[in-house]
Amino acid sequence: MHLNSFFDYLSLEKKIFSEYRRGYKKDLEQLAYFLQDEYDLQIENASYPLIRTWLSNLLDDNLSARTVNRKVASLKSYYKFLLFTGQIDFHPLSQHKSLKVSNNVQIPFSKKEVQQILDSSYDPKNFETVRDLLLIELFYITGMRREELMNLKLQDVNFSARSIKVLGKRNKERVIPLLDSIWDKLEAYLILRNLVNVNYLNELFMTKKGDKLYPVLVYRIIKLYFSKVSEKVKTSPHILRHSFATHLLDEGADLNAVKELLGHASLASTQVYTHSSMAMLKGVYKNAHPRSKKD
């Protein structure tokens, strides 16, 4: 199989985040196992009907349409790679159409919920507490993705320019200005960080044992703090990113400016966040439209 060369391609050429590479690997290995077990066939030789059978099995196992579409995206990338490198003659999923999914609007944290956490009292000598609150505030004032925050390096923080450099998807860099409120917290954290950095890592954030942060820990931090102030079912780093964009738009920020801060490739991706600002937009519309004033 050519899976290893594909994973190397994702890592070295496409610069795909390690977490996403693990997702590709899991999806492809699941299909490979199914084809080998059921048909004694290698994944490179799969036909569309056989892949469609596997996808139908996933739906029978109650996987959501969104999850199945994500797996299809992994497969499409792999077969596109094989076609590009001349290892297959046709793309078995070239005509496949994605399943329809329901667009559930994600509810951001309220401004009050975020402020309750950031304004809470804490022990300034406790490394984990100082790290966690800095991490939450950095998520909230930059809107960066979880992997982007986990991969931050010390040199990415520019104290003189009051900004931070973020390496986003497709290896695209962007610079985000930081609010004055975070610098004292950042300096306090760096002092404690030096005490636990036994492995001499260059990462900005780390565990109390001096290791690099891992995805589950970041989720736990967000869930731990926001479960105290919010009754929302979903509490995650992405909801903080969602809150960042929504609160900026609520305050009248330009949509294109929010797009640049989020690192979106297209404006369509950013427009998703306008749904949560609909109440504010309705108010502006009602107060500003000439016909509304006439009524």
C-alpha positions, 0 to 999 in steps of 0.5 A, spaced: 500 500 500 502 507 498 499 509 505 505 511 508 508 515 502 501 519 502 502 521 510 509 523 508 506 527 503 501 530 508 506 532 513 512 534 508 508 537 502 501 540 505 504 541 512 497 538 515 497 539 522 498 532 526 491 531 529 488 532 522 493 527 519 491 522 524 484 523 522 486 521 515 490 515 517 484 513 521 479 513 515 484 510 510 485 504 515 478 503 516 477 502 509 483 498 507 481 493 513 474 493 510 476 491 503 481 486 505 477 483 510 471 483 505 474 482 498 481 481 499 482 487 496 487 493 497 485 500 497 488 502 491 484 497 487 477 499 490 472 501 485 466 506 487 461 500 488 465 497 494 467 504 497 459 506 497 458 499 500 463 501 506 459 508 506 452 505 507 455 500 512 457 507 516 450 510 516 447 503 518 452 504 524 449 511 525 454 515 523 452 522 522 452 524 514 457 530 516 462 524 519 461 520 513 462 526 508 469 527 512 471 520 511 469 521 504 474 527 504 480 523 506 479 518 501 478 523 495 485 526 497 488 520 497 486 517 491 487 524 488 494 523 490 495 516 487 492 519 481 497 525 481 503 520 482 501 515 477 499 510 481 492 509 479 488 510 472 482 513 475 479 516 481 473 512 484 470 517 488 470 523 482 463 523 481 461 522 488 456 527 491 456 529 499 451 527 503 446 533 505 447 535 512 443 539 517 446 546 518 446 546 526 448 553 528 453 553 534 451 557 540 457 561 542 459 563 549 456 570 552 460 576 553 458 575 560 460 568 561 467 569 558 468 575 563 466 571 569 472 566 567 477 571 565 475 576 571 475 571 576 481 571 582 486 565 582 493 563 585 498 567 581 503 562 583 499 556 580 502 554 574 496 550 571 491 556 573 495 561 570 497 557 564 489 555 563 487 562 564 492 565 559 490 560 554 483 561 554 484 569 554 488 568 548 483 563 544 478 569 546 482 575 543 485 572 537 480 567 535 485 562 533 484 554 532 486 549 537 492 546 533 494 553 532 495 555 539 498 548 541 503 550 536 505 557 538 513 558 539 516 563 544 519 567 538 512 567 535 510 572 541 512 579 539 513 584 545 515 590 541 509 590 536 504 587 541 502 582 536 503 574 535 504 570 529 500 564 527 501 558 523 495 556 520 492 551 515 496 550 508 502 553 512 499 560 511 502 565 516 498 571 519 499 576 525 494 578 530 495 584 534 494 582 542 490 587 547 494 590 552 490 586 557 494 580 556 501 582 557 502 582 564 498 575 564 503 573 559 509 575 562 507 572 569 506 565 565 513 565 562 516 566 569 512 560 571 513 556 565 521 557 565 520 553 572 517 547 569 520 547 562 525 541 564 525 539 557 527 545 554 521 546 549 520 552 545 513 551 545 509 557 548 504 552 552 506 546 555 504 541 561 506 542 568 511 536 567 514 540 561 511 536 555 508 539 549 500 540 550 496 535 547 489 536 544 485 532 549 488 537 555 486 543 551 479 540 551 479 539 558 481 546 560 476 549 556 470 544 559 473 545 566 472 552 566 466 554 562 462 548 565 462 552 571 459 558 568 455 556 562 450 550 561 451 549 554 452 542 552 458 544 547 464 547 550 470 547 546 476 551 543 472 552 537 466 555 541 471 560 543 473 561 536 466 562 534 465 567 540 471 571 538 468 572 531 461 573 533 462 578 539 466 582 534 461 582 529 456 584 534 460 590 536 460 592 528 467 589 526 468 589 518 466 582 516 473 582 512 477 584 518 474 578 522 476 574 516 483 576 516 483 575 523 480 568 523 485 566 517 479 564 513 481 563 505 474 565 503 469 570 506 463 564 505 467 561 511 466 567 516 459 568 514 457 562 518 458 567 524 453 572 522 448 567 524 449 568 531 449 576 530 442 576 527 439 579 533 443 585 533 443 585 525 435 585 526 436 591 531 440 595 526 436 594 520 429 596 524 433 602 527 436 604 520 431 603 515 427 609 512 421 605 512 422 602 519 423 610 521 416 612 517 412 606 521 
